[in-house]
Amino acid sequence: MPSHGSLTKAGKVRSQTPKIPPKPKKNMPPRRRNRWEYVRRIVMAQEATVPRYRR
């Protein structure tokens, strides 16, 4: 029974493909983004509702 291709040709197409530099990431990593959304929604919202008195 013949095989599905010789091992001498393994990786031929991948090695011929030109290397393209990656695009810069636009979004923050999820851990930082979740923390920032928590601060913006919860912490800053609580600070806005607390009355500030002048001396």
mmCIF file as gemmi writes it, N, C-alpha and C atoms, coordinates in Angstrom:
data_model
loop_
_atom_site.group_PDB
_atom_site.id
_atom_site.type_symbol
_atom_site.label_atom_id
_atom_site.label_alt_id
_atom_site.label_comp_id
_atom_site.label_asym_id
_atom_site.label_entity_id
_atom_site.label_seq_id
_atom_site.pdbx_PDB_ins_code
_atom_site.Cartn_x
_atom_site.Cartn_y
_atom_site.Cartn_z
_atom_site.occupancy
_atom_site.B_iso_or_equiv
_atom_site.pdbx_formal_charge
_atom_site.auth_seq_id
_atom_site.auth_asym_id
_atom_site.pdbx_PDB_model_num
ATOM 1 N N . MET Axp A 1 ? 0.839 -1.176 0 1 0 ? 1 A 1
ATOM 2 C CA . MET Axp A 1 ? 0 0 0 1 0 ? 1 A 1
ATOM 3 C C . MET Axp A 1 ? 0.89 1.247 0 1 0 ? 1 A 1
ATOM 4 N N . PRO Axp A 2 ? 0.734 2.149 -0.96 1 0 ? 2 A 1
ATOM 5 C CA . PRO Axp A 2 ? 1.603 3.333 -1.032 1 0 ? 2 A 1
ATOM 6 C C . PRO Axp A 2 ? 1.285 4.343 0.085 1 0 ? 2 A 1
ATOM 7 N N . SER Axp A 3 ? 2.305 5.102 0.456 1 0 ? 3 A 1
ATOM 8 C CA . SER Axp A 3 ? 2.121 6.128 1.487 1 0 ? 3 A 1
ATOM 9 C C . SER Axp A 3 ? 1.54 7.401 0.855 1 0 ? 3 A 1
ATOM 10 N N . HIS Axp A 4 ? 1.265 8.379 1.672 1 0 ? 4 A 1
ATOM 11 C CA . HIS Axp A 4 ? 0.65 9.625 1.194 1 0 ? 4 A 1
ATOM 12 C C . HIS Axp A 4 ? 1.67 10.661 0.765 1 0 ? 4 A 1
ATOM 13 N N . GLY Axp A 5 ? 2.868 10.289 0.535 1 0 ? 5 A 1
ATOM 14 C CA . GLY Axp A 5 ? 3.9 11.222 0.099 1 0 ? 5 A 1
ATOM 15 C C . GLY Axp A 5 ? 5.223 10.858 0.741 1 0 ? 5 A 1
ATOM 16 N N . SER Axp A 6 ? 6.279 11.167 0.05 1 0 ? 6 A 1
ATOM 17 C CA . SER Axp A 6 ? 7.586 10.792 0.577 1 0 ? 6 A 1
ATOM 18 C C . SER Axp A 6 ? 8.026 11.782 1.656 1 0 ? 6 A 1
ATOM 19 N N . LEU Axp A 7 ? 8.81 11.273 2.608 1 0 ? 7 A 1
ATOM 20 C CA . LEU Axp A 7 ? 9.302 12.133 3.681 1 0 ? 7 A 1
ATOM 21 C C . LEU Axp A 7 ? 10.356 13.122 3.194 1 0 ? 7 A 1
ATOM 22 N N . THR Axp A 8 ? 10.913 12.896 2.017 1 0 ? 8 A 1
ATOM 23 C CA . THR Axp A 8 ? 11.908 13.838 1.492 1 0 ? 8 A 1
ATOM 24 C C . THR Axp A 8 ? 11.252 15.153 1.083 1 0 ? 8 A 1
ATOM 25 N N . LYS Axp A 9 ? 9.953 15.118 0.818 1 0 ? 9 A 1
ATOM 26 C CA . LYS Axp A 9 ? 9.248 16.344 0.417 1 0 ? 9 A 1
ATOM 27 C C . LYS Axp A 9 ? 8.537 17.028 1.59 1 0 ? 9 A 1
ATOM 28 N N . ALA Axp A 10 ? 8.707 16.508 2.794 1 0 ? 10 A 1
ATOM 29 C CA . ALA Axp A 10 ? 7.988 17.065 3.945 1 0 ? 10 A 1
ATOM 30 C C . ALA Axp A 10 ? 8.442 18.496 4.212 1 0 ? 10 A 1
ATOM 31 N N . GLY Axp A 11 ? 7.501 19.42 4.373 1 0 ? 11 A 1
ATOM 32 C CA . GLY Axp A 11 ? 7.798 20.809 4.678 1 0 ? 11 A 1
ATOM 33 C C . GLY Axp A 11 ? 8.212 21.631 3.482 1 0 ? 11 A 1
ATOM 34 N N . LYS Axp A 12 ? 8.014 21.128 2.284 1 0 ? 12 A 1
ATOM 35 C CA . LYS Axp A 12 ? 8.459 21.823 1.077 1 0 ? 12 A 1
ATOM 36 C C . LYS Axp A 12 ? 7.755 23.158 0.897 1 0 ? 12 A 1
ATOM 37 N N . VAL Axp A 13 ? 6.427 23.166 1.008 1 0 ? 13 A 1
ATOM 38 C CA . VAL Axp A 13 ? 5.657 24.391 0.749 1 0 ? 13 A 1
ATOM 39 C C . VAL Axp A 13 ? 5.927 25.43 1.83 1 0 ? 13 A 1
ATOM 40 N N . ARG Axp A 14 ? 5.988 24.978 3.087 1 0 ? 14 A 1
ATOM 41 C CA . ARG Axp A 14 ? 6.216 25.929 4.17 1 0 ? 14 A 1
ATOM 42 C C . ARG Axp A 14 ? 7.574 26.606 4.036 1 0 ? 14 A 1
ATOM 43 N N . SER Axp A 15 ? 8.578 25.866 3.634 1 0 ? 15 A 1
ATOM 44 C CA . SER Axp A 15 ? 9.908 26.472 3.502 1 0 ? 15 A 1
ATOM 45 C C . SER Axp A 15 ? 9.975 27.429 2.315 1 0 ? 15 A 1
ATOM 46 N N . GLN Axp A 16 ? 9.116 27.244 1.316 1 0 ? 16 A 1
ATOM 47 C CA . GLN Axp A 16 ? 9.125 28.122 0.151 1 0 ? 16 A 1
ATOM 48 C C . GLN Axp A 16 ? 8.304 29.396 0.366 1 0 ? 16 A 1
ATOM 49 N N . THR Axp A 17 ? 7.446 29.406 1.381 1 0 ? 17 A 1
ATOM 50 C CA . THR Axp A 17 ? 6.576 30.551 1.615 1 0 ? 17 A 1
ATOM 51 C C . THR Axp A 17 ? 7.396 31.706 2.185 1 0 ? 17 A 1
ATOM 52 N N . PRO Axp A 18 ? 7.246 32.926 1.632 1 0 ? 18 A 1
ATOM 53 C CA . PRO Axp A 18 ? 8.021 34.052 2.159 1 0 ? 18 A 1
ATOM 54 C C . PRO Axp A 18 ? 7.568 34.437 3.564 1 0 ? 18 A 1
ATOM 55 N N . LYS Axp A 19 ? 8.52 34.864 4.38 1 0 ? 19 A 1
ATOM 56 C CA . LYS Axp A 19 ? 8.233 35.265 5.749 1 0 ? 19 A 1
ATOM 57 C C . LYS Axp A 19 ? 7.687 36.693 5.741 1 0 ? 19 A 1
ATOM 58 N N . ILE Axp A 20 ? 6.535 36.894 6.359 1 0 ? 20 A 1
ATOM 59 C CA . ILE Axp A 20 ? 5.9 38.202 6.433 1 0 ? 20 A 1
ATOM 60 C C . ILE Axp A 20 ? 5.974 38.673 7.887 1 0 ? 20 A 1
ATOM 61 N N . PRO Axp A 21 ? 6.429 39.908 8.14 1 0 ? 21 A 1
ATOM 62 C CA . PRO Axp A 21 ? 6.499 40.37 9.535 1 0 ? 21 A 1
ATOM 63 C C . PRO Axp A 21 ? 5.1 40.51 10.135 1 0 ? 21 A 1
ATOM 64 N N . PRO Axp A 22 ? 4.928 40.182 11.419 1 0 ? 22 A 1
ATOM 65 C CA . PRO Axp A 22 ? 3.597 40.257 12.03 1 0 ? 22 A 1
ATOM 66 C C . PRO Axp A 22 ? 3.135 41.7 12.19 1 0 ? 22 A 1
ATOM 67 N N . LYS Axp A 23 ? 1.811 41.896 12.153 1 0 ? 23 A 1
ATOM 68 C CA . LYS Axp A 23 ? 1.24 43.22 12.37 1 0 ? 23 A 1
ATOM 69 C C . LYS Axp A 23 ? 1.275 43.528 13.871 1 0 ? 23 A 1
ATOM 70 N N . PRO Axp A 24 ? 1.455 44.796 14.232 1 0 ? 24 A 1
ATOM 71 C CA . PRO Axp A 24 ? 1.429 45.121 15.659 1 0 ? 24 A 1
ATOM 72 C C . PRO Axp A 24 ? 0.041 44.896 16.242 1 0 ? 24 A 1
ATOM 73 N N . LYS Axp A 25 ? -0.012 44.449 17.5 1 0 ? 25 A 1
ATOM 74 C CA . LYS Axp A 25 ? -1.29 44.177 18.142 1 0 ? 25 A 1
ATOM 75 C C . LYS Axp A 25 ? -1.975 45.487 18.502 1 0 ? 25 A 1
ATOM 76 N N . LYS Axp A 26 ? -3.303 45.511 18.329 1 0 ? 26 A 1
ATOM 77 C CA . LYS Axp A 26 ? -4.062 46.729 18.594 1 0 ? 26 A 1
ATOM 78 C C . LYS Axp A 26 ? -4.635 46.752 20.003 1 0 ? 26 A 1
ATOM 79 N N . ASN Axp A 27 ? -5.065 45.597 20.506 1 0 ? 27 A 1
ATOM 80 C CA . ASN Axp A 27 ? -5.745 45.547 21.792 1 0 ? 27 A 1
ATOM 81 C C . ASN Axp A 27 ? -4.785 45.158 22.909 1 0 ? 27 A 1
ATOM 82 N N . MET Axp A 28 ? -5.176 45.541 24.144 1 0 ? 28 A 1
ATOM 83 C CA . MET Axp A 28 ? -4.415 45.116 25.314 1 0 ? 28 A 1
ATOM 84 C C . MET Axp A 28 ? -4.634 43.627 25.522 1 0 ? 28 A 1
ATOM 85 N N . PRO Axp A 29 ? -3.714 42.971 26.218 1 0 ? 29 A 1
ATOM 86 C CA . PRO Axp A 29 ? -3.976 41.583 26.603 1 0 ? 29 A 1
ATOM 87 C C . PRO Axp A 29 ? -5.224 41.516 27.484 1 0 ? 29 A 1
ATOM 88 N N . PRO Axp A 30 ? -5.959 40.409 27.455 1 0 ? 30 A 1
ATOM 89 C CA . PRO Axp A 30 ? -7.229 40.333 28.187 1 0 ? 30 A 1
ATOM 90 C C . PRO Axp A 30 ? -7.107 40.637 29.67 1 0 ? 30 A 1
ATOM 91 N N . ARG Axp A 31 ? -6.044 40.218 30.315 1 0 ? 31 A 1
ATOM 92 C CA . ARG Axp A 31 ? -5.921 40.453 31.758 1 0 ? 31 A 1
ATOM 93 C C . ARG Axp A 31 ? -5.841 41.949 32.058 1 0 ? 31 A 1
ATOM 94 N N . ARG Axp A 32 ? -5.051 42.675 31.292 1 0 ? 32 A 1
ATOM 95 C CA . ARG Axp A 32 ? -4.95 44.124 31.497 1 0 ? 32 A 1
ATOM 96 C C . ARG Axp A 32 ? -6.244 44.824 31.119 1 0 ? 32 A 1
ATOM 97 N N . ARG Axp A 33 ? -6.856 44.376 30.013 1 0 ? 33 A 1
ATOM 98 C CA . ARG Axp A 33 ? -8.102 45.007 29.561 1 0 ? 33 A 1
ATOM 99 C C . ARG Axp A 33 ? -9.215 44.801 30.575 1 0 ? 33 A 1
ATOM 100 N N . ASN Axp A 34 ? -9.344 43.585 31.137 1 0 ? 34 A 1
ATOM 101 C CA . ASN Axp A 34 ? -10.376 43.323 32.133 1 0 ? 34 A 1
ATOM 102 C C . ASN Axp A 34 ? -10.148 44.172 33.375 1 0 ? 34 A 1
ATOM 103 N N . ARG Axp A 35 ? -8.899 44.306 33.797 1 0 ? 35 A 1
ATOM 104 C CA . ARG Axp A 35 ? -8.598 45.124 34.976 1 0 ? 35 A 1
ATOM 105 C C . ARG Axp A 35 ? -8.969 46.58 34.717 1 0 ? 35 A 1
ATOM 106 N N . TRP Axp A 36 ? -8.629 47.105 33.555 1 0 ? 36 A 1
ATOM 107 C CA . TRP Axp A 36 ? -8.92 48.499 33.238 1 0 ? 36 A 1
ATOM 108 C C . TRP Axp A 36 ? -10.432 48.723 33.161 1 0 ? 36 A 1
ATOM 109 N N . GLU Axp A 37 ? -11.181 47.779 32.578 1 0 ? 37 A 1
ATOM 110 C CA . GLU Axp A 37 ? -12.634 47.919 32.508 1 0 ? 37 A 1
ATOM 111 C C . GLU Axp A 37 ? -13.252 47.886 33.898 1 0 ? 37 A 1
ATOM 112 N N . TYR Axp A 38 ? -12.724 47.055 34.795 1 0 ? 38 A 1
ATOM 113 C CA . TYR Axp A 38 ? -13.21 47.014 36.174 1 0 ? 38 A 1
ATOM 114 C C . TYR Axp A 38 ? -12.978 48.358 36.861 1 0 ? 38 A 1
ATOM 115 N N . VAL Axp A 39 ? -11.78 48.896 36.706 1 0 ? 39 A 1
ATOM 116 C CA . VAL Axp A 39 ? -11.469 50.182 37.333 1 0 ? 39 A 1
ATOM 117 C C . VAL Axp A 39 ? -12.378 51.269 36.776 1 0 ? 39 A 1
ATOM 118 N N . ARG Axp A 40 ? -12.56 51.271 35.492 1 0 ? 40 A 1
ATOM 119 C CA . ARG Axp A 40 ? -13.365 52.314 34.861 1 0 ? 40 A 1
ATOM 120 C C . ARG Axp A 40 ? -14.831 52.207 35.252 1 0 ? 40 A 1
ATOM 121 N N . ARG Axp A 41 ? -15.383 51 35.264 1 0 ? 41 A 1
ATOM 122 C CA . ARG Axp A 41 ? -16.806 50.826 35.55 1 0 ? 41 A 1
ATOM 123 C C . ARG Axp A 41 ? -17.135 50.909 37.028 1 0 ? 41 A 1
ATOM 124 N N . ILE Axp A 42 ? -16.369 50.21 37.86 1 0 ? 42 A 1
ATOM 125 C CA . ILE Axp A 42 ? -16.72 50.047 39.269 1 0 ? 42 A 1
ATOM 126 C C . ILE Axp A 42 ? -16.055 51.12 40.132 1 0 ? 42 A 1
ATOM 127 N N . VAL Axp A 43 ? -14.727 51.175 40.093 1 0 ? 43 A 1
ATOM 128 C CA . VAL Axp A 43 ? -13.999 52.045 41.002 1 0 ? 43 A 1
ATOM 129 C C . VAL Axp A 43 ? -14.275 53.514 40.706 1 0 ? 43 A 1
ATOM 130 N N . MET Axp A 44 ? -14.165 53.909 39.449 1 0 ? 44 A 1
ATOM 131 C CA . MET Axp A 44 ? -14.379 55.318 39.116 1 0 ? 44 A 1
ATOM 132 C C . MET Axp A 44 ? -15.837 55.717 39.287 1 0 ? 44 A 1
ATOM 133 N N . ALA Axp A 45 ? -16.761 54.781 39.074 1 0 ? 45 A 1
ATOM 134 C CA . ALA Axp A 45 ? -18.178 55.075 39.276 1 0 ? 45 A 1
ATOM 135 C C . ALA Axp A 45 ? -18.471 55.304 40.755 1 0 ? 45 A 1
ATOM 136 N N . GLN Axp A 46 ? -17.819 54.527 41.634 1 0 ? 46 A 1
ATOM 137 C CA . GLN Axp A 46 ? -18.007 54.717 43.073 1 0 ? 46 A 1
ATOM 138 C C . GLN Axp A 46 ? -17.416 56.044 43.526 1 0 ? 46 A 1
ATOM 139 N N . GLU Axp A 47 ? -16.276 56.406 42.98 1 0 ? 47 A 1
ATOM 140 C CA . GLU Axp A 47 ? -15.658 57.681 43.351 1 0 ? 47 A 1
ATOM 141 C C . GLU Axp A 47 ? -16.518 58.856 42.917 1 0 ? 47 A 1
ATOM 142 N N . ALA Axp A 48 ? -17.228 58.712 41.819 1 0 ? 48 A 1
ATOM 143 C CA . ALA Axp A 48 ? -18.075 59.799 41.326 1 0 ? 48 A 1
ATOM 144 C C . ALA Axp A 48 ? -19.303 59.983 42.194 1 0 ? 48 A 1
ATOM 145 N N . THR Axp A 49 ? -19.781 58.918 42.844 1 0 ? 49 A 1
ATOM 146 C CA . THR Axp A 49 ? -20.993 59.022 43.668 1 0 ? 49 A 1
ATOM 147 C C . THR Axp A 49 ? -20.682 59.466 45.091 1 0 ? 49 A 1
ATOM 148 N N . VAL Axp A 50 ? -19.435 59.354 45.535 1 0 ? 50 A 1
ATOM 149 C CA . VAL Axp A 50 ? -19.079 59.78 46.886 1 0 ? 50 A 1
ATOM 150 C C . VAL Axp A 50 ? -18.969 61.299 46.893 1 0 ? 50 A 1
ATOM 151 N N . PRO Axp A 51 ? -19.725 61.981 47.777 1 0 ? 51 A 1
ATOM 152 C CA . PRO Axp A 51 ? -19.644 63.441 47.79 1 0 ? 51 A 1
ATOM 153 C C . PRO Axp A 51 ? -18.301 63.907 48.363 1 0 ? 51 A 1
ATOM 154 N N . ARG Axp A 52 ? -17.754 64.905 47.729 1 0 ? 52 A 1
ATOM 155 C CA . ARG Axp A 52 ? -16.499 65.489 48.195 1 0 ? 52 A 1
ATOM 156 C C . ARG Axp A 52 ? -16.823 66.838 48.822 1 0 ? 52 A 1
ATOM 157 N N . TYR Axp A 53 ? -16.407 67.012 50.044 1 0 ? 53 A 1
ATOM 158 C CA . TYR Axp A 53 ? -16.682 68.247 50.759 1 0 ? 53 A 1
ATOM 159 C C . TYR Axp A 53 ? -15.447 69.139 50.742 1 0 ? 53 A 1
ATOM 160 N N . ARG Axp A 54 ? -15.704 70.43 50.587 1 0 ? 54 A 1
ATOM 161 C CA . ARG Axp A 54 ? -14.613 71.395 50.62 1 0 ? 54 A 1
ATOM 162 C C . ARG Axp A 54 ? -14.338 71.788 52.054 1 0 ? 54 A 1
ATOM 163 N N . ARG Axp A 55 ? -13.139 72.136 52.328 1 0 ? 55 A 1
ATOM 164 C CA . ARG Axp A 55 ? -12.789 72.564 53.694 1 0 ? 55 A 1
ATOM 165 C C . ARG Axp A 55 ? -12.97 74.041 53.865 1 0 ? 55 A 1
